[in-house]
Amino acid sequence: MTFNDIFKSGFLENVTSVSLLDMLLTIALSFGIGLFIFLVYKKTYRGIMYSSGFGTTLIALTMITSIVILAVTSNVVLSLGMVGALSIVRFRTAIKDPLDIAFLFWAIGAGIILAAGMIPLAVFGSFSIGVILLIFVNRSPASHPYMLVLSCRDHAAETAVKAFLDKNGIRTAVKSKTAVKGAVEMNIEVRLKDDNTDFVNVLSEMSGVNSAVLVSYNGDYMG
């Protein structure tokens, strides 16, 4: 009995099913594309605190996907087992920014296309996506959204605040209003064409205004 007869599953045949050149080329290109995705993510990040862990995950995800797909394409039986194994995986991490989902799918898609042998599509496609994201995400908006938190003593003070904002051409939209005896609290979305926030100082000194707080706002978070 030879050593090959011991492994009835054809283990030794699977060792050479993927050539060394294919493995090295897939790993190198997936690392390069993953690194490019990471740099684009870092350049277009819009959150409050940058997490380097998510950026590193994009590199690892591209490489892992390409290796898995390379193994699947070389063995039909393995592909069926891989589908069953991945079906029990559950991801519990919450994605707060919708743009992060695009980067995750980008990394997975690039790994799949690369391992399938479509190297030009993976390279030029990733380059095109990166350029588009850099152009549109980093584009300066026409107005900067903020959330104005006001505390007034009565309706007269509230009316005076609205008149002052309208007079200065500040676009406003009331998001919430709480009225109790002797106090009115409002959350107002304001949009400014520049970063001049001196009007908050004027509001805080107006008669009947207890406090005025301005925080940055993008619809998902404040800070």
Contacts in CASP RR format, 6 or more apart in sequence:
PFRMAT RR
TARGET T0000
AUTHOR 0000-0000-0000
METHOD contacts of the structure
MODEL  1
MTFNDIFKSGFLENVTSVSLLDMLLTIALSFGIGLFIFLVYKKTYRGIMY
SSGFGTTLIALTMITSIVILAVTSNVVLSLGMVGALSIVRFRTAIKDPLD
IAFLFWAIGAGIILAAGMIPLAVFGSFSIGVILLIFVNRSPASHPYMLVL
SCRDHAAETAVKAFLDKNGIRTAVKSKTAVKGAVEMNIEVRLKDDNTDFV
NVLSEMSGVNSAVLVSYNGDYMG
3 12 0 8 1.000
4 10 0 8 1.000
4 12 0 8 1.000
14 75 0 8 1.000
17 74 0 8 1.000
17 75 0 8 1.000
18 70 0 8 1.000
18 71 0 8 1.000
18 74 0 8 1.000
22 70 0 8 1.000
23 70 0 8 1.000
26 66 0 8 1.000
26 67 0 8 1.000
26 70 0 8 1.000
26 114 0 8 1.000
26 115 0 8 1.000
27 63 0 8 1.000
27 66 0 8 1.000
27 67 0 8 1.000
29 66 0 8 1.000
29 114 0 8 1.000
29 119 0 8 1.000
29 122 0 8 1.000
29 123 0 8 1.000
30 62 0 8 1.000
30 63 0 8 1.000
30 65 0 8 1.000
30 66 0 8 1.000
30 67 0 8 1.000
30 110 0 8 1.000
30 111 0 8 1.000
30 114 0 8 1.000
30 115 0 8 1.000
31 59 0 8 1.000
31 62 0 8 1.000
31 63 0 8 1.000
33 62 0 8 1.000
33 110 0 8 1.000
33 111 0 8 1.000
33 114 0 8 1.000
33 122 0 8 1.000
33 123 0 8 1.000
33 126 0 8 1.000
34 58 0 8 1.000
34 59 0 8 1.000
34 62 0 8 1.000
34 63 0 8 1.000
34 107 0 8 1.000
34 110 0 8 1.000
35 59 0 8 1.000
36 126 0 8 1.000
36 127 0 8 1.000
36 130 0 8 1.000
37 58 0 8 1.000
37 59 0 8 1.000
37 62 0 8 1.000
37 103 0 8 1.000
37 106 0 8 1.000
37 107 0 8 1.000
37 110 0 8 1.000
37 126 0 8 1.000
37 130 0 8 1.000
38 55 0 8 1.000
38 56 0 8 1.000
38 58 0 8 1.000
38 59 0 8 1.000
40 103 0 8 1.000
40 129 0 8 1.000
40 130 0 8 1.000
40 133 0 8 1.000
40 134 0 8 1.000
41 54 0 8 1.000
41 55 0 8 1.000
41 58 0 8 1.000
41 103 0 8 1.000
42 50 0 8 1.000
42 55 0 8 1.000
43 134 0 8 1.000
43 138 0 8 1.000
44 99 0 8 1.000
44 133 0 8 1.000
44 134 0 8 1.000
44 137 0 8 1.000
44 138 0 8 1.000
46 97 0 8 1.000
46 99 0 8 1.000
46 137 0 8 1.000
46 218 0 8 1.000
47 97 0 8 1.000
47 221 0 8 1.000
48 221 0 8 1.000
48 223 0 8 1.000
54 100 0 8 1.000
58 103 0 8 1.000
58 104 0 8 1.000
58 106 0 8 1.000
58 107 0 8 1.000
59 107 0 8 1.000
61 104 0 8 1.000
61 107 0 8 1.000
61 108 0 8 1.000
62 107 0 8 1.000
62 108 0 8 1.000
62 110 0 8 1.000
62 111 0 8 1.000
62 114 0 8 1.000
63 111 0 8 1.000
65 107 0 8 1.000
65 108 0 8 1.000
65 109 0 8 1.000
65 110 0 8 1.000
65 111 0 8 1.000
65 112 0 8 1.000
65 115 0 8 1.000
66 110 0 8 1.000
66 111 0 8 1.000
66 112 0 8 1.000
66 114 0 8 1.000
66 115 0 8 1.000
67 115 0 8 1.000
68 82 0 8 1.000
68 115 0 8 1.000
69 111 0 8 1.000
69 112 0 8 1.000
69 115 0 8 1.000
69 116 0 8 1.000
70 115 0 8 1.000
71 78 0 8 1.000
71 82 0 8 1.000
72 78 0 8 1.000
72 79 0 8 1.000
72 82 0 8 1.000
73 79 0 8 1.000
73 115 0 8 1.000
73 116 0 8 1.000
95 101 0 8 1.000
95 104 0 8 1.000
96 220 0 8 1.000
96 221 0 8 1.000
97 220 0 8 1.000
99 137 0 8 1.000
102 133 0 8 1.000
106 126 0 8 1.000
106 129 0 8 1.000
110 122 0 8 1.000
110 126 0 8 1.000
111 122 0 8 1.000
113 121 0 8 1.000
113 122 0 8 1.000
114 122 0 8 1.000
142 193 0 8 1.000
143 171 0 8 1.000
143 191 0 8 1.000
143 192 0 8 1.000
143 193 0 8 1.000
144 191 0 8 1.000
144 192 0 8 1.000
144 193 0 8 1.000
144 194 0 8 1.000
144 195 0 8 1.000
144 216 0 8 1.000
145 189 0 8 1.000
145 190 0 8 1.000
145 191 0 8 1.000
145 216 0 8 1.000
145 217 0 8 1.000
145 218 0 8 1.000
145 219 0 8 1.000
146 189 0 8 1.000
146 190 0 8 1.000
146 191 0 8 1.000
146 192 0 8 1.000
146 197 0 8 1.000
146 214 0 8 1.000
146 215 0 8 1.000
146 216 0 8 1.000
146 217 0 8 1.000
147 175 0 8 1.000
147 187 0 8 1.000
147 188 0 8 1.000
147 189 0 8 1.000
147 190 0 8 1.000
147 214 0 8 1.000
147 215 0 8 1.000
147 216 0 8 1.000
147 217 0 8 1.000
147 222 0 8 1.000
148 172 0 8 1.000
148 186 0 8 1.000
148 187 0 8 1.000
148 188 0 8 1.000
148 189 0 8 1.000
148 190 0 8 1.000
148 200 0 8 1.000
148 212 0 8 1.000
148 213 0 8 1.000
148 214 0 8 1.000
149 185 0 8 1.000
149 186 0 8 1.000
149 187 0 8 1.000
149 188 0 8 1.000
149 211 0 8 1.000
149 212 0 8 1.000
149 213 0 8 1.000
149 214 0 8 1.000
149 215 0 8 1.000
150 158 0 8 1.000
150 161 0 8 1.000
150 184 0 8 1.000
150 185 0 8 1.000
150 186 0 8 1.000
150 188 0 8 1.000
150 203 0 8 1.000
150 209 0 8 1.000
150 211 0 8 1.000
150 212 0 8 1.000
150 213 0 8 1.000
151 183 0 8 1.000
151 184 0 8 1.000
151 185 0 8 1.000
151 209 0 8 1.000
151 210 0 8 1.000
151 211 0 8 1.000
151 212 0 8 1.000
152 158 0 8 1.000
152 161 0 8 1.000
152 183 0 8 1.000
152 184 0 8 1.000
152 185 0 8 1.000
152 186 0 8 1.000
152 208 0 8 1.000
152 209 0 8 1.000
152 210 0 8 1.000
153 182 0 8 1.000
153 183 0 8 1.000
153 184 0 8 1.000
153 208 0 8 1.000
153 209 0 8 1.000
153 210 0 8 1.000
154 182 0 8 1.000
154 184 0 8 1.000
154 208 0 8 1.000
155 184 0 8 1.000
156 208 0 8 1.000
157 184 0 8 1.000
157 206 0 8 1.000
157 207 0 8 1.000
157 208 0 8 1.000
157 209 0 8 1.000
158 184 0 8 1.000
158 186 0 8 1.000
160 206 0 8 1.000
160 207 0 8 1.000
160 208 0 8 1.000
161 203 0 8 1.000
161 206 0 8 1.000
161 209 0 8 1.000
162 172 0 8 1.000
164 199 0 8 1.000
164 202 0 8 1.000
164 203 0 8 1.000
164 206 0 8 1.000
165 172 0 8 1.000
165 188 0 8 1.000
165 190 0 8 1.000
165 199 0 8 1.000
166 172 0 8 1.000
168 199 0 8 1.000
170 190 0 8 1.000
170 191 0 8 1.000
170 192 0 8 1.000
170 199 0 8 1.000
171 190 0 8 1.000
171 191 0 8 1.000
172 188 0 8 1.000
172 189 0 8 1.000
172 190 0 8 1.000
173 188 0 8 1.000
173 189 0 8 1.000
174 186 0 8 1.000
174 187 0 8 1.000
174 188 0 8 1.000
174 189 0 8 1.000
175 187 0 8 1.000
175 188 0 8 1.000
175 189 0 8 1.000
176 186 0 8 1.000
176 187 0 8 1.000
177 184 0 8 1.000
177 185 0 8 1.000
177 186 0 8 1.000
177 187 0 8 1.000
178 184 0 8 1.000
178 185 0 8 1.000
178 186 0 8 1.000
179 185 0 8 1.000
183 210 0 8 1.000
189 217 0 8 1.000
190 214 0 8 1.000
197 214 0 8 1.000
200 212 0 8 1.000
200 213 0 8 1.000
200 214 0 8 1.000
203 209 0 8 1.000
203 212 0 8 1.000
204 211 0 8 1.000
204 212 0 8 1.000
215 222 0 8 1.000
215 223 0 8 1.000
216 222 0 8 1.000
216 223 0 8 1.000
217 223 0 8 1.000
END
